[in-house]
Amino acid sequence: MSGLVKINSNRQDLLKRAGYRSSSFAAPANELEIFCSLCEGRVYFSQHRHRLYFVDSPTFMLSEIIQRVLRGLGQTAVIDQLYMDEHKVLKAASSIKLSKRQVKPVLTALKLTGVHIHVG
């Protein structure tokens, strides 16, 4: 799976992109709290649900990275769009359920691109 993306070795740039905060990260109680903790360069993986939560931005499309990794494993990514309201007007985060086989390759690819991953 070579050629996914360029590996960024600038630590300050990685911390800035991930919105790094030195204080501890409180575990979110629900999907809305998960969404509120996300930003470009930060994802949340729920071990209990086997779900990865993330947001795409025009400059940093995490969904493309995830799709490439899964395509490399010979699988198809099924990414769910989550909404902030019951009428499905206000888009929130995206989510994907990962199998045990998919977790390590996907999280590794995200780490290599400088994404901060919170596992809860």
N, C-alpha and C positions, 0 to 999 in steps of 0.2 A: 504494500500500500504506500509506495513512495509517491511524492509529489502532491500530497494533500494540501498543505499550506506551508509557508515559510515559518520556521521556528524563531520566535522573538527571544533574544537573550538579554534585552535591556530590562533589568529588574524594576527600575523606577517606572518605566512605561507600563510594565505588566501590572504593578500595584495600582497605578493610576487608572488603567483600563478596568480593573476589577473593582474599583471603588473601595480599596482596602481600608478597613477600620481596625485598629488594634484592639478595640474592646471585643468581648466575647459576643458571639452571634446567638441570639435567643432562638430556640426552636419554634418555628411557626405552628400555630394551632390548627390552621385550615388553609385551603388553597388561596384565599384572598390574602392572607398574611404572607404566604409564600410569594405571591405576585408582587406584593409591596416591597419585598426584600430583594427583588431581582433588578438588574440593570444590565447594560451592555457589558459583557465580560464577566458576569456572575450568574451561576446556575445553582439550582438546588436539586439534590438527588434524595428522594425518599426511599430508604431501604425497606420500610414497611410496605409501601405500595409498589416498589420497583419502578418508580416513575421519575423521570428527569423533567424538571420545569425550567424554562428559559424564555427569553424574549429575543426576538430578532430586531435588528436595526438596519437601516439602509446601508450602513458601512460595515456591519459585522453580522453576517447571516449564519448563525449557529446551526440552523436547520440544514443548510448545505453541507456543513462539516459532518453532521450526524448522518445525513443521507449517503455521503461518500463512504463513510466507514461501514455502514450497513451494506451498501452495494458491494464493497470489497469482501464482505463476509457472505455474499451471495443472497442477501435478504433485502426486503423492502421496508422502508421506514413508513410507519403509520403515525403521523403527527397530528395530535388533536389540538384544536384551537379552543382555548378557554375564554369565557366572557365574564365581565364584572356584573352584568345584570341578567335578569331572568328572560329578557326579550332578545338576548343575543345581539345587542347593538354595539356595546362597548367592549372591544376586544381587550383581553388581558394577556396572559402568558400563553405559551404553547407548552404542550406536554407530550411525552412519549413513554410508553411502557416498554421497559427493556428486560429481556430475558437475562438469566445469569451469564450466558455466553456473550451477550452483547455489552454488558456493563463495563467490563475492563477496557475493551478496545475504544468504546465511545468516550469514556472518562479520560483515558490516556490521550486521545486525539485532542480533546478540549484543553487539557492541561498543557500540551505542547504548543497550543496556539495562544497561551497566556490567560486562559479562562480560570477564574477563581471558582472552585467547586465546594459547596457546603453539603456535607452528607449528614442526613438526620434520620 
